[in-house]
Amino acid sequence: MDTVRHIAIVGAGFSGTALAIRLLQLSTEPVRISLLDQQDSFGPGIAYNPYSSAHLLNVAAGKMSLFAEQPQHFVDWLLQQPDYRHHNPALLAQAYLSRALYGQYIQQLLAEQISQHPRSQLDCLQRRIVRIQPQQDGYLLTDSRDQQLLATEVVLACGNQSPRNFSFLSSATLQSDFYQQNPWQTPQLNTASDAPVLILGNGLSMVDTVLALKAQGCTKTILSLSPHGFQILPHRHPGLSYPDMVKELEGKSWSLSELVPLFNKHRKIIRSLGISAEPLVDSLRPLTQQIWQGWSLKEKQRFVRLLRHLWGVARHRLPLHIHDQLQQWQIKGQLQVLAGRVQRIAPSAQGYQVQYQHQQTKYKLTVSQIINCTGPETDLSQLKQGLFAQLLQQGLIQQDKLKLGIQVKPETYQVRDAQGEAQAGFYAIGPLLRAQLWESTAVNELRQQALQLAQLLSLK
């Protein structure tokens, strides 16, 4: 082994890059960091390296600093850019800006930290890691080309998996050019058919896909089909706080059966004033992880089964002008939001025949193409190949009982093996921690994880 510590970070999106930046900042001794990703973009990841300029942040710029202790850092960076230097800082902080611009911010921070810490070494390596094996002094990482890397510590910062290919998708559908499993790639229009485009799912990925299709000049009707058909909400009350419910929560442990009536009580109070429930949901944000960790497995299962989708609608919202545009497309019939569960999809002359059911009624659709926006796969047992399939097979990770991610020791971010033991030198941050923390996908939580893990690693 090298005398210099070698930390391998698998995943070079926001989580992995933020961790690398913090390690460079905090390490008192020289450190070698390998930032590994199958993509050739280090820093932005998929989220902030979008395929369309129409994709915007869903959080105002004032809340997007990589450094929690410097909340204005992103806004200050914007004020140094030619296109924004003459803007009012207060207005910039409330703006919903391009995701690609935020990706440039992350990339610049990474480059700056590399230049400011020449005693340490950071390598950005385009490699798809397919195997991790414990060694006497660390871990051996192997990529898809059988190249190997030896590290003293490994951090899984892999982000999200592609959506699941459901059983109702035939092999012919899966092999077709006009079925798209990965919604984070540019959609290809089927110009041979005038039938509608079908999007499976009705979340933020659906919105991105609609915006991208429209930017390409798509004139077809776009259908969004999900089990519930909920309408996505906009950010309607920026800056409005509602602390009353949180005051009742402080210093107590609340079960799910106690929390729901309390939430409904305060929801009625603010609605009586003509205010929707979003500020109430936002007020819970700092306590969400604490509440989640205090629940029993049965409470978590009940929440996921009954309330998960309602919480997602209230929690993940759109910039108001994007929401208005979606509403206009719906009024014109260019976008239709449908509720129902798909039962069968089969190829047809125009594309696909889709059968779905809502309540007791069955429906049929003819569509030209299908884009899967049902959300990232979190049940790792569904993955038949790749890194996580190998880690599960070797017993190096353990899937949680809710199928949300992997088992991790929250205080140290150590990955638990198949026996539940926290493994020395093996860590995870980001969406893989959903089972332990629930909230583990947004910048607010990810930057804290990156800082805390960098602090722990720097103390070793």
Beta strands, then each sheet from edge to edge (+ up, - down):
strand 1: 5-10
strand 2: 31-37
strand 3: 121-126
strand 4: 129-135
strand 5: 138-143
strand 6: 148-151
strand 7: 153-156
strand 8: 179-180
strand 9: 197-200
strand 10: 222-226
strand 11: 335-339
strand 12: 341-348
strand 13: 351-358
strand 14: 361-367
strand 15: 369-372
strand 16: 408-409
strand 17: 414-416
strand 18: 422-428
sheet 1: 3+ 2+ 1+ 7+ 18+ 17- 16+
sheet 2: 4+ 5- 6+
sheet 3: 8+ 15+ 9+ 10+ 11+
sheet 4: 12+ 13- 14+
end
